[in-house]
């Protein structure tokens, strides 16, 4: 059992730390609320764009047995969010090993300072960190030009035959206490409108009658980059929402642990103080009797 001064110092230290964790929890809560609003507003646009593509009957070819893959792991740029970043790093490492075992060449395009740091530790692993700050740009609302450049670069790499597949590794937000890592492929292959879908669209036999200008195939190809931009923004927004939720939960846990520690330290302090008072009384009483 420590001295009263030591225990009192620890109580002051825990109180000071608890103020920081409480402030960080409130900041994370405010940011989480903001990203949830952004997600709600964004989904209106994304759903409308997806609906148009579906009505055109456009399909994207599925790439199997790819020999060149780009992995896009998304982490945070700051810590104190539990196992959020370590889980992304572990999943990325596992995915690299899976593709290398299958004989595929892997290129990493990490987003977020934490995963960029982890990727830097990997030996003989190609990585492009040009767009590593896009997660921070989402927070500031200045990410759209970066996403357009990023998607255009991926499409050029696909057209030049440098990559055959692109996968995004990110946390999907389910609820405050549940953020699950998911791996989603970006449809880099150009969309194709089948002959039957084209004839049906021209005949006006679709579930919703509409006229396309230009033709459905050209329109689908024009909308494809917009779809990819929308998809990437949605994934970045999802990852950011999960980050704030994870940090909020981590700070809440730290706050609860601080309260428990304060209870134990206060009890220990009171016991030590009571013992010190008892010892002083015994000394006083012993001195009185000796007289």
N, C-alpha and C positions, 0 to 999 in steps of 0.2 A: 504494500500500500504506500503510495507516494505521500509527500508532505502536502500540507494544506496549500502552500504556495504553488506547488507543481500542479495539483489538481485544479486550482483556480485558474492557472495559466492555460491548461488544456480546455477548460470550459470556455474561456474567452476566445481561444483559437477556433473551437468548433462553432461557436456563435458567429464568428467572423466569416468562416467558410460557408455556413448555412445562409448567410445573407447573399453571398455570391451565387450559390446554387439556386436560391429562390428567385433572384433577379434573372438568371439565365433561363429558368423555367418559364417565367412570365414573357420574356423576349421570344423564346421558342414558340410559346402559345400564340402570341400575336402574329408571328411570321407564318405559323401553320394556318391560322385563320385566313390570312391573306392569300396563301397559295391555294387553299380550298376554294376561295372565291374565283381566283384565276382559272382553276380547273373547271369549275361550273360554267364560266363564260366561254372557255375554250371549247368545251364539249359541244356547244351549240353549233359552232363552225365545223368542227371535225365530223360530227354526225351528219350534217347537211352535205358536206363534201363526199363522205362515204356513201350516202344515199344516191347521189348523182352517179358515182362510179358504178354502183351496183345496178342502177337502172340501165346504164349503158351495156351491161353484161361483160365488162372488162375483167379479164382474169390475168394473173401473173404466174409465169412458169415457176414451178418449184425446183430449186436446185438441190440435187442429191449427190453424195460422194464428191463434194467440192475438194479441189486440190490446193486452193489458195483462199484463205479466210481472213477477214479482218474482225477482230474482237474489240468491242467498244464498252469497256467497263465504266460505270459511273459511280463515283464515290463523293464524299463531301470534301470541302477544302479546309475544314477545321474539325477538331476532335470533340471529346466529351459527348459522344452520342452512342455509348455502349459498344456493341459488337458490329455496328453498322458497316464500318470500313473493313474490318478484318474479315467479315463474311464475304464481302465483294472480292477481296484479294484471294481468299481461299477458292472461291468458285471460279475465278479467272484462271488460277493456277491449274485447277482440275480440268477446265475446258481446254487449256493449252495442251496438257498431257494427252487428252482424248484425241485431239486433232493430230498431234504429232505421231501418236500411235497408229492413226489411220493413214499416215503418210502425207498429211496436208501441211502446207506452209502457212504459218500464222503471223499476221501483222497486228500489233496492238495500237489502238488509238484511244488511250485513256483520257477520261474527263474527270477532273477533280485532283487537288494537290495530294491527297492522301494515297490514292491509287497510283499516281505518277511516281510518288516516292517508292512505293512497293515494286512497281514495274522496273524502276532503275536498279533494283537489287538482282534482277534476273539476268543470268549470263546467256550470251548468244541469242538474245531475243530482240527482234526489231520492233521499235516503237516510235510512233509519231505523236508528239505532244503539242502540235500546232494549235489544236482546238481544245486544249486541256482546261481552259477557263470558262467554257460554255455554261457550266453549272452556276458560276458566279454571275454571269451575264443574265441568266434567267431571273435571278434574285433582283437584279437592277432593272429588268424589263427592257434590256438592250441586246437581246440575243438573236433576233430574227435575221439580221444580215449574216451573222456568224453561221447560223443553221443553213442558210441558203448556200453559202460558200462550202460548208462541210458536205452537204448532200451533193452538190455539183462535183466536188472532188471525188466522192465515192462513185458517182455515176461514170465519171471519166475513167477511173481506175477499172471499173467493170467493163466499160466499152473497149478499153485498151487490152483487156484480158489479164490484168494484173491481179484481180481478185474475182472470185466467183460467188462469194457469199459474205454477208455482213451480219453480225450478231451483236445485239446490245444486251449487256448484263447489268441489271439494275434492281432496285427494291421497288416492289409494287405495294402501294398503300391500300390495305384492307380496312384497318381500323386503328385507333390510337395505340392499342397494344399489340398489333399484328402488322408487320411489314415483311413480306416474303420476297426472296430473290427469284427473279424470273429471267429467262433468256429468250429474247424475241428477235426474229430475223427481219431485216429490212428488205422489202421486195424491190431489189435493184433491177431485175429483168423488166424490159418494156411490157406494158399491158397488151393483151390481144383481145379483140372483139371477134367472137366466132361468127361464121357466116349466118348461122341460124339467128343469133342475137341481132346481127346487122339487119337481116331481112325483117325481123320482127319489129325492130325500131323504126325502120323506114315505112313499114305497113301500119304503124300505130297500133300494134296489137299487144303492147306491153300493159302491165297492170296500171301504169299511169301513162296516159297518152302525152307525148311531148315531141317537139321538133328539135333536131340538133343541127347546129351550123358552126363549124363544118361537120363532116360525117362523123359517126360515133368513134371510129378507130382513131382518127386524127384528134378528136376531142379527148379521148382517153389518154393518148400520148401527151397531150398538152397538160392534162390534169395530174399526170403521174408525178412530176417533181413536186407539185403542190401537196400531193398526198404524202410523199416522203418527208417534206418539210413539216407537215402537220403531225406525222407519226413521231418524228424525232423530238419535236417540241413537247408533245404529250408525254413521251418517255422521260425527258428531262424534268418536266413539271411533276410527274409522278415520283421520281427519285427525290426531288427537292422536298415534296410533301412528306415523304417517308423519313427523310433526314430530320426535319423539324419535329416530327412525331417521336422519332427515336431519341432525339436530344431532350425533348420535353419529359419523356418517360424516365430517361437516365437521371435527369436533374430531380425529378419527383422521388425516385428511389434514393438518391443521395440525400435529399431533404428528410425523408422518412428515417434513413439510417442515422442522420445527425440528431434527430429528435430522440431516437432510442439511446444513442451514445450520451446525449445530454442528461437523460434520465439516470443512466448508470453513474455518470460522473457526479451528478448532484447528490445521489444517494451515497456515493463513496465519500464525497466531501462532507456531508452531514455526519456520517459515521465517524470520520476522522476528527471532525470538530468536536463531536460529542465525547470521543475517546480522549481528546486533548483536555477538554474541560474536566472530565472525570479524573484524569491523572493529576491535574492541578489541584482539585479538591482533596484528592488523597494526600498529596504532598502537604497541603495546608493543614489538613486534619492531623497528619502524622507529626508535623512540627508542633502543633498545639499540645498534643498528648505528651510529646517529649519534654515540654516545659513543665 
